Amino acid sequence: MTRLAGFSSPLLLGFDELERMLERVSKASGDGYPPYNIERIRATNGQPEMLRITLAIAGFTEADLDITLERNQLTVRGKQQEDAEREFLHRGIAARQFQRSFVLAEGIEIAGATLENGLLSINLTRNEPESVVRKIVISAGR
């Protein structure tokens, strides 16, 4: 693995995981299918600000979809089953598989997912980290 120039600084201790995350993002699929939106939903009525990822996946059912979160990487997979009883005279709507991945920042949690009118929406919340100040005791050295 080649090190990114910005992460070689001795002042950036412990950012190895961030470097690996950036490498994963750079290797993400450039396919473009399915198209997606990412929107910010402003905080209202005591509800925290949210993010929503919406994927356009017309023709897929809940049973055709798999959403997983592993090591801050959200992956949405879709696979439609072929119906052997259907005979197409023309097939212009492809039954294709897809995989779309998103790398989430620390503190982002999945609040839920819904499938409605061919749009899969995944709601994300950001938990604000507590501001912690710790006093470090200096011990006498030998």
C-alpha positions as CSV (number, residue, x, y, z in Angstrom):
1,M,0.0,0.0,0.0
2,T,1.4,3.4,-0.9
3,R,1.0,6.0,1.8
4,L,-0.9,9.1,1.0
5,A,1.3,12.2,1.3
6,G,-0.9,13.9,3.9
7,F,-0.8,10.9,6.3
8,S,2.9,10.6,6.4
9,S,3.2,13.6,8.9
10,P,4.4,12.6,12.3
11,L,1.7,14.8,13.8
12,L,-1.1,12.5,12.5
13,L,-0.7,9.6,14.9
14,G,-3.3,6.8,14.7
15,F,-5.0,7.9,11.4
16,D,-4.2,4.6,9.7
17,E,-7.9,3.6,9.7
18,L,-8.8,6.9,8.0
19,E,-6.2,6.3,5.4
20,R,-7.6,2.8,4.8
21,M,-11.1,4.2,4.5
22,L,-10.0,6.7,1.9
23,E,-8.4,3.9,-0.1
24,R,-11.7,1.9,0.1
25,V,-13.6,4.9,-1.2
26,S,-11.2,5.3,-4.1
27,K,-11.7,1.7,-5.1
28,A,-15.5,2.0,-5.0
29,S,-17.5,1.0,-8.1
30,G,-17.8,3.7,-10.7
31,D,-20.7,1.9,-12.4
32,G,-23.3,4.6,-11.7
33,Y,-26.2,2.0,-11.2
34,P,-28.4,2.5,-9.3
35,P,-28.5,6.2,-9.3
36,Y,-28.8,7.7,-5.8
37,N,-29.3,11.0,-3.8
38,I,-27.9,12.0,-0.5
39,E,-29.8,14.7,1.3
40,R,-29.6,16.4,4.6
41,I,-32.8,16.5,6.7
42,R,-32.6,19.5,9.1
43,A,-33.3,19.0,12.8
44,T,-37.0,19.7,13.7
45,N,-39.1,19.4,16.8
46,G,-36.3,18.0,19.0
47,Q,-35.3,15.5,16.3
48,P,-31.6,15.5,15.4
49,E,-30.3,16.3,11.9
50,M,-30.4,13.3,9.6
51,L,-28.9,12.2,6.4
52,R,-30.9,10.2,3.8
53,I,-29.5,8.0,1.1
54,T,-32.1,7.3,-1.6
55,L,-31.5,4.7,-4.3
56,A,-33.7,4.4,-7.4
57,I,-34.2,0.6,-7.7
58,A,-37.5,0.2,-9.6
59,G,-38.5,-3.5,-9.9
60,F,-36.7,-4.7,-6.8
61,T,-38.7,-6.0,-3.8
62,E,-37.6,-6.1,-0.2
63,A,-36.7,-9.8,-0.7
64,D,-34.3,-8.9,-3.5
65,L,-32.3,-6.5,-1.3
66,D,-29.6,-6.9,1.3
67,I,-28.3,-4.0,3.3
68,T,-25.2,-4.6,5.5
69,L,-22.9,-2.4,7.6
70,E,-19.4,-3.7,8.2
71,R,-16.5,-1.6,9.6
72,N,-18.3,1.7,8.8
73,Q,-19.0,0.6,5.2
74,L,-22.7,0.5,4.3
75,T,-23.3,-1.9,1.4
76,V,-26.6,-2.2,-0.5
77,R,-26.9,-5.3,-2.8
78,G,-29.8,-6.1,-5.1
79,K,-30.4,-9.4,-7.0
80,Q,-33.6,-10.2,-8.8
81,Q,-34.6,-13.8,-9.4
82,E,-35.4,-14.8,-12.9
83,D,-39.0,-16.0,-13.4
84,A,-38.8,-19.1,-15.6
85,E,-42.5,-18.9,-16.4
86,R,-42.3,-15.5,-18.0
87,E,-41.7,-15.4,-21.8
88,F,-40.5,-12.1,-23.1
89,L,-41.1,-11.0,-26.7
90,H,-39.0,-8.0,-26.0
91,R,-36.9,-7.3,-22.9
92,G,-35.9,-3.7,-22.4
93,I,-35.9,-3.7,-18.6
94,A,-32.9,-5.5,-17.4
95,A,-33.0,-7.7,-14.3
96,R,-29.5,-6.8,-13.2
97,Q,-27.6,-7.1,-10.0
98,F,-26.0,-4.2,-8.2
99,Q,-23.8,-3.4,-5.3
100,R,-23.5,0.2,-4.0
101,S,-21.2,1.0,-1.1
102,F,-20.9,4.1,1.1
103,V,-18.2,4.7,3.7
104,L,-19.7,6.2,6.9
105,A,-17.9,8.5,9.3
106,E,-17.5,7.5,12.9
107,G,-20.7,8.3,14.9
108,I,-23.1,7.8,12.0
109,E,-25.8,5.2,12.7
110,I,-28.5,3.6,10.6
111,A,-31.9,4.8,11.8
112,G,-33.9,2.6,9.4
113,A,-34.7,1.8,5.7
114,T,-37.9,2.0,3.7
115,L,-38.8,0.8,0.2
116,E,-41.6,2.8,-1.5
117,N,-42.5,3.4,-5.1
118,G,-39.1,2.0,-6.3
119,L,-37.1,4.2,-4.0
120,L,-35.0,2.7,-1.2
121,S,-34.4,5.3,1.5
122,I,-31.8,4.7,4.2
123,N,-31.9,7.2,7.1
124,L,-28.8,7.9,9.0
125,T,-28.3,9.9,12.2
126,R,-25.1,11.5,13.5
127,N,-24.5,11.1,17.2
128,E,-22.7,14.2,18.6
129,P,-19.6,13.0,20.4
130,E,-19.2,14.1,24.0
131,S,-16.6,16.7,24.6
132,V,-14.3,15.1,27.1
133,V,-11.3,16.8,28.7
134,R,-8.9,14.6,30.5
135,K,-6.2,15.7,32.8
136,I,-3.0,13.7,32.3
137,V,-1.0,13.1,35.4
138,I,2.8,13.4,35.0
139,S,4.7,10.8,36.9
140,A,8.3,11.2,38.0
141,G,10.7,9.4,35.8
142,R,13.8,7.5,36.9
